[in-house]
Amino acid sequence: MKGVLVMLAVASLCGCGGGGGGSAAGPSTNNGVNTPPPAGGISVNNDAFSPATKSITAGTSLQWAWNSCTSGDPYSGTGQTCVEHSVTFDDGSASSALQSQGTFSKTFNTPGTYTYHCQVHGTMGMTGTITVTQ
């Protein structure tokens, strides 16, 4: 009986590789890829746009890059997760999809002030403003 218990203990330990591999689960899981914004771009972080306000000249194309992934907790077994955000313009103009990674670009041809928010976290203050000058 003691031998059987030892064998069961050894077999159960062999299954604990802890490598963290496995398949992605749903659209909010990222395989370790955060996208840094290009110079002059905007980072979409967890619950914030950085920078939240930006001034540009007419004809400039801006790029938002998602950086909302966390490394997870190796001790609890939770893997890397990403939070979905959007860049949604308050004037109803072209906006990004709800996404957890990647980029979104928009060209601003007309001077003015353009406000935007995250569909998910806008009420929590995840907002931004683009001021376009001549």
Secondary structure, DSSP 8 states (H G I E B T S, - for coil): -HHHHHHHHHHHHHT----------STT--SS------TT-EEEETTEEESSEEEEETTEEEEEEE--EE--BTTTTB--EE--B--EETT--S---SBSSSEEEEEE-S-EEEEEE-TTTGGGT-EEEEEEE-
